[in-house]
Amino acid sequence: MATVADKVVVPTMQLERLFSMKGGKGESSYANNSQAQARHAKSMLHLVKENLDLAELQASDNPFVVVDLGCASGSNTINVVDVIIKHIIKRYEASGLKQPEFSAFFTDLPSNDFNSLFQLLPPLGNYGARTEECVAANNHRSYFTAAVPGSFYRRLFPAKTVNIFHSAFSLHWLSQMPEIVVDKKSSAYNKGRVFIHGSSAIIANGYKKQFQTDLRSFLSARSVEMKRGGSMFLVCLGRTSLDPTDQGGPGLLFGTHFQDAWDDLVKEGLISSEKRDSFNIPVYAPSLQDFREVVESDGSFTINKLELFKGGSPLVVNKPDDASEVGRALANSCRSVAGVLVDAHIGDKLSDELFHRVASRATSHGKVLLEQIQFFHVVASLSFAN
Ligand SMILES: C[S@@+](CC[C@H](N)C(=O)[O-])C[C@H]1O[C@@H](n2cnc3c(N)ncnc32)[C@H](O)[C@@H]1O
C-alpha cells in the first residue's frame, strides 16, 4: 500500500535550483535561527580584520568591491559587510590615499529570500559630494549594493573585479549529493541513514570527494574573479576527528534526533523506508587536511591562515534548564537550514510531523544535548599565490 509521503510528487530538481535557508520571519526561519552563527562570526572578527589588512589598497576611480558568498536571509551578512567596509575605510584614511566608492554584492542560490534580506538593509548614506559624510552617518550604509543569484561553485563575477571575498558557514553545503551515495545499486548507498555521521568509510569517502571537487571549482572561479592584491576569508563547518564518519557537532544535529525522527515516520507507516533512505543532508564538515589538500593542489592561492576554530554551541536558549526550549531550539535550528529540503522530499505536512518529533526527542535529552553539541569551523585566510 502506498504511504502518504509516497503520494507527494517531488519534481526532480537540481539541488541548486531548490535549496535555500528557510526564508521569511517565521519561528523556524533562518533570520530567527541564526543567532549562533552571529555569535560565532563575532568571535572571529579579529581574523577577518587580519585578512583585510593583507588586501592592497589603491587610489582608484573604480569602486572597491566586497562580496559575501552564501549570504542567506538574516542580518549576519549585512553586519559582516558593514565591518569589512568600515575596516577598509579606516585603512584608506590612515593611508592618505583617495578613498574609492564601495560596492557590496550579496550572493546566494536563486531560491534565497533576497527580499527579506534587502528589507533589513539600512538606507544608503549621503553618497553625495563627499564620501566622508556618508561614512560618518550612523545607521546608514556606505556602499552601493545588489544581489547576485547563482552557485558559488561557478563563476558569478567578471574577471578581476572583486577586492574582497567573504563566505561564512556555507562551503560545507555540497553542490549535489555524491552519485554513489544515492545510487541504490552502489555499495556506498546510504541505506537507513539521512546523513554521513556514523556511516561507513566508503560512503564518507563519497562525501569527501564531492566536497573536494566542489571546493576546487569554488577556488577556480574566485581565482579568475579576484583582483590582484585582493583577499579572501572563508569559514565553514569543520571537524576535529580525522575520521569523516565522525562529523562532530553537525553529526549531532543531523545524525541523532533528526535521524531518529525519520525512523519514527517509517515505523509509524507515514513514509516508506525507501523514502527515508533517498533523503540525505548534503553537508560535509571537512578536516583541516581535507581543506588544505585542495587549496594546495589548486595552487592559485597562498594560505595566510588555516585553522580549526571552536565556534561553540549552535543552540541559543534563554533558559538552559528548560529542556523543552532546548528541544524546540534544536528542531528550529535544524529546520531553518534543512527544512526546505525536507519539505520538498516529503511535503509540508509530514515535514511538520518530522520536526515535531525532532523537538520532542531532543527535549528528552535537553541537558546532555546542550553539554555535548559544539561546532568547530575551518577558517581560511587566502591571497593570490605569487
Ligand atoms: C548557513 S547559511 C549562512 C548564511 C550567512 N553567511 C551567515 O553567516 O549567517 C548558508 C548559505 O549558503 C548558501 N549556499 C549553499 N550552497 C550554495 C551554493 N552552491 N552557492 C551559493 N550559495 C550557497 C545557502 O543557500 C545558505 O543561504
The ligand as a MOL file (V3000), in Angstrom:
LIG
                    3D

  0  0  0     0  0            999 V3000
M  V30 BEGIN CTAB
M  V30 COUNTS 27 29 0 0 0
M  V30 BEGIN ATOM
M  V30 1 C 24.0120 28.7410 6.9960 0
M  V30 2 S 23.7750 29.8450 5.6860 0 CHG=1
M  V30 3 C 24.9770 31.0660 6.0620 0
M  V30 4 C 24.4540 32.4470 5.9290 0
M  V30 5 C 25.3260 33.6050 6.3300 0
M  V30 6 N 26.5930 33.6000 5.6350 0
M  V30 7 C 25.5240 33.7260 7.8150 0
M  V30 8 O 26.6640 33.9250 8.2320 0
M  V30 9 O 24.5640 33.6710 8.5770 0 CHG=-1
M  V30 10 C 24.4740 29.0230 4.2810 0
M  V30 11 C 24.1140 29.6700 2.9640 0
M  V30 12 O 24.9150 29.1050 1.9150 0
M  V30 13 C 24.1080 29.0650 0.7670 0
M  V30 14 N 24.6470 28.1310 -0.2160 0
M  V30 15 C 24.7640 26.7990 -0.1260 0
M  V30 16 N 25.2610 26.2890 -1.2500 0
M  V30 17 C 25.4670 27.3420 -2.0800 0
M  V30 18 C 25.9790 27.4710 -3.4040 0
M  V30 19 N 26.3600 26.3920 -4.1040 0
M  V30 20 N 26.0700 28.6900 -3.9540 0
M  V30 21 C 25.6750 29.7970 -3.2440 0
M  V30 22 N 25.1850 29.7410 -2.0020 0
M  V30 23 C 25.0820 28.5220 -1.4190 0
M  V30 24 C 22.7600 28.6130 1.2990 0
M  V30 25 O 21.7190 28.8440 0.3880 0
M  V30 26 C 22.6720 29.4240 2.5790 0
M  V30 27 O 21.9920 30.6150 2.3850 0
M  V30 END ATOM
M  V30 BEGIN BOND
M  V30 1 1 1 2
M  V30 2 1 2 3
M  V30 3 1 2 10
M  V30 4 1 3 4
M  V30 5 1 4 5
M  V30 6 1 5 6
M  V30 7 1 5 7
M  V30 8 2 7 8
M  V30 9 1 7 9
M  V30 10 1 10 11
M  V30 11 1 11 12
M  V30 12 1 11 26
M  V30 13 1 12 13
M  V30 14 1 13 14
M  V30 15 1 13 24
M  V30 16 1 14 15
M  V30 17 1 14 23
M  V30 18 2 15 16
M  V30 19 1 16 17
M  V30 20 1 17 18
M  V30 21 2 17 23
M  V30 22 1 18 19
M  V30 23 2 18 20
M  V30 24 1 20 21
M  V30 25 2 21 22
M  V30 26 1 22 23
M  V30 27 1 24 25
M  V30 28 1 24 26
M  V30 29 1 26 27
M  V30 END BOND
M  V30 END CTAB
M  END
